[in-house]
Amino acid sequence: MLLEHHRADQLAVYAGYWNAFECLVEAADALAPRARLPRAAKVEAINARLAQTGGSLTPGDIAALYREVVDPGLRPKAEHALHLCVGDKAEHCAKECFDYEPVDRGLYAIRNSINHGTVDVDDPETAMIIEARFPELWSLVFSMLGGVLQLNLRQKASSS
């Protein structure tokens, strides 16, 4: 029973660190926003998709179009923030988060398993995987924190 409490804490700590990462991504994006499509380009992309599908869109088409034109989601934001904050380590960090092999051991995949309740708290292998991957997440969060602080200093210096 003592281990159950520890494993639940381990999951909560992991999820908390991932939340910190997402907050740092938002902070980096606020300090140095990604290039966004102007309104005319958005309308053009929508019209091109309508022409491509013959004016008939499926719910999947609408969802894909929304991701492409309006809100690309976490991954593009995170990749932008990683380039700003960790420089030449950005590709490695993005791979650890989103393209890790095996897929279920990527940092984001583990976060999704925890947040969606699909992780088995009682499985010792799961505990070992989370424990083994946590140092990478910890390092990522503190690298991002340092990068966001430096980005903030650069922004203040350039506006002075």
Buried (B, 14 or more C-beta within 10 A) or exposed (E): EEEEEEBEEBBEBBBEBBEBBBBBBBBBBEBBEBEEBEEEEBEEBBEEBBEEEEEEBEEEBEEEBEEBBEEBEBBEBBBBBBBBBBEEBBEEBBEBBBEBEEEBBBBBBBBBBBBEEEBEBEEEEBBEBBEEBBEBBBBBBEBBBEBBEEBBEEEEEEEE
